[in-house]
Amino acid sequence: MNTLFSNLSPQKRSQILAIIIGVVAVTGILYFTLWSAQTTKLKRLRDELAKTESQADTIRKTLSKGTVIAAQLEAATNKLAELESSMATGDLYLWLFQTLKTFQARHRNVDIVLGQTTSGEMSMFPKFPYSQVKIGLGGTAYFHDLGKFIADFENSFPLMRIENLSIIQLAGAKSVEDREKINFRFEVVSLVKP
């Protein structure tokens, strides 16, 4: 290459050198103005694309969960309807009387006497969509029979609860068996279907 430039006149060498410098300068200017700007823009577009794909993936996952959530909602609605069907309705005293007498038949060793009923707003939770009915009960039983009765009652009726339980030993019992019996009182609170 040295021989190529040595055959040229100094003026021609200067012109070729100026052309080479000009081409390098124009290439550098084009690179820094167009190429790097395009590269930066391309990187920003890639980042935006990745972010958009991530959002689309999140939306796809949410949509796929939509059917699961809809199925869970339907199951919860059916469970609520089933529970509401076991709530007190109509003549509340009669409903409670029949329910408790039917239940007592399973526990013959527990003698119960039904008291008065009161109904009104739910006292346990404010602004609850259901009202309540409360009935007082009293009776006699052996302690362990009463325990079985209460446990079975609470497991059988998830929408009822026992409140204000008081137990008193029988006074003036004549026999040993009677001395082991207790008097009890409690209130049964049941939700009422609106």
N, C-alpha and C positions, 0 to 999 in steps of 0.2 A: 504494500500500500504506500509505502514511502516512495517507491519509484513512481507511483501514479501522481503524487503531489509534486515530485521533483521535476517532472516534465512540464508542469503547468507554470504559467507566468505568475508572478506574485499577485497581480490583480485578480486573476482567475482563482487563485487559492483563497484570497480574501472573500471573493464572492461565494465560493463553495462553503467556506467556513461560516459566512454570514447566513447562508441558506440552512446549513445544519443547525446553527444556533437558533435561527428563526423557527425551524421545524420543532426542535426540542422545546423552545419557549411556547409555541402554539400548542404543542402536545401537553405540556405542563399546565397551561392555562385551561385547556379543554378538560384535562383530568380533574383539576381542582374546582372548576366551575360546574361542569356537567356530570362527570363520572362520580365524584364524591357526593355531590348533592343527590344524585340518583341512588347511590349506595345507601345513604342515610335515609332517604325516602323509602327505599325497598326494605330496610331494616325496620322502620316504623310500621310499614304495612304488614310485615311478618308478625311483629308483636301484636298489632291489632287483630290479625287473623287468628293468632293463638288465643287471644282473649275472647274473641267471638266464638271460636270453637269450644272453649271452656264453658262459656255461657250456654251455648247450644247443648252441650253435654249435660249441664245442670238441668236445663229445661226438659231434655229427654228423660233424665232420671226422675224428675218430678212428675212428668206425665205418666211414666210407667208405674209410679207409686199411686197415681190417681185411682187406678182400678182397685188397688189394695185398700186404699183409704175408703173408697166407695163401698167396698165389700165389708170393711170394718164398721162403717156407719150403718149399713143395712143390718148387720148382725146386732149392733147395739140398739138399733130401733126395734128390732124383733124382740130382743131381751127385755127392753123397757115395756113393750106391749104385753109381754108375758107376765112381767112383774105387776103391771097395772091391773091385769085381769084377776090377780089375787088380792087386790086392795078392797077395803070396805066400801060398799055401795048400798044405796037404797036406805032401808030402815036400819040405822047403824046399831041400835041396841039388839035387834033381832039377829043381824049378821054376826055381831060379836058373840051373842048367846049361843047361836048354832055352832059357830067355829070353835068356841071354847068347850062346849059340851061334847062335840065330836072328838076334840083332842083329848079331853079328860077320860074318855072311854078307853084310851090306850094306857092310862095311869089310874087304875081303880083304887090304889092305895092312897091316893091324894083326894081328899074331899074338899071341893071348892063351893063357895057361895058367891054369886055375882052381886055386885053393888050397883051404884048409879054410874051413868055415863055422862061425860061432858065432851063437847066437841068445840072446835075453834081452830084458830091459826096455829101453825106449827110453832112450838115453843123452843125447839132445839136449834133451828136455823132461821135467821130472819129472811124475809122475802123468799120463802120456799114455795114452789108452785103447787104443793099439796097441803091440805089441811090435815088435822088429826082428830081422832076420837080416843077418849081415855075412859077406861072402866076400872072400877075398884074390885078387887077380889080378896076374899078371906077364906080361911079354912084350916083344916088340921091334916097333919101327915107326919110320918117319921122323917127325920132329918135327911137321910140318904134318899128316900123316895121323893122328897121335895127337890133335892139336888138333881135327880134324874129328870124330874118333870121340867124344871127350869132349863136344863141343858137341851132336852129334846125340844122344848118349846122354841127356844132361840134358834135352834138349827132348822126347825120346820117352818118357821115364819120369819123370813129375813126382813119383812117390812113392819114387824112389830118388835117392841122392846118392853122389857120389864123395868119398872122404876119403883123407887121408894119401898124396897123390900124391908119388912120388919118381922122378926121372929121372936116369939115369946114361949117359954116353956109352960105347959099346961099346969094350972094351979089346982090343987085339991084332987089330983089323980089318985084313984083307989088301987088300981093294979099296977104291976111292974110294967106291963106293956103300955098302959096309958101314961105312965111317967116318962116314957121314952118319946112320946108324941109331942109335937110342938104346934102352936098356933102361928099362923103366918098371915101377913097382909102385904099386898103389893098392887100396883096399878099396871095395867097393860095399855100401852099406847100403840095405836095402829094408824097408818097413813090412810087417808080417804081420797078416793079417786074424784077429781073435780067434775 
